[in-house]
Amino acid sequence: MKTQRRQRTLSIRTAAVRLLNKKRNEQGDVPGWVMITLMSAGIVTALTAIAGPRLSTMLDAALASVGG
């Protein structure tokens, strides 16, 4: 009887430890995500600065052809 109770307690503790470890592992790498977000924003800004006038001209021409 004591052996079964001990095994059950041990398995509950093991499950709790695994759950806590899994939660810690799922937090992710926040500085890495911040870096990726900032780099993506920088790329979009650079492309807009370089190709902005041409894209604007293309959009105006497309809207004019649809609008009649």
WORA-V79663 format. One record per pair of residues at least 12 apart in sequence whose C-alpha atoms are under 7 Angstrom apart, sorted by the first residue. I is the first residue (numbers start at 1). J is the second residue. Records with the same first field share a line. If there is no record, write none. Layout:
I=J, J
This chain:
none
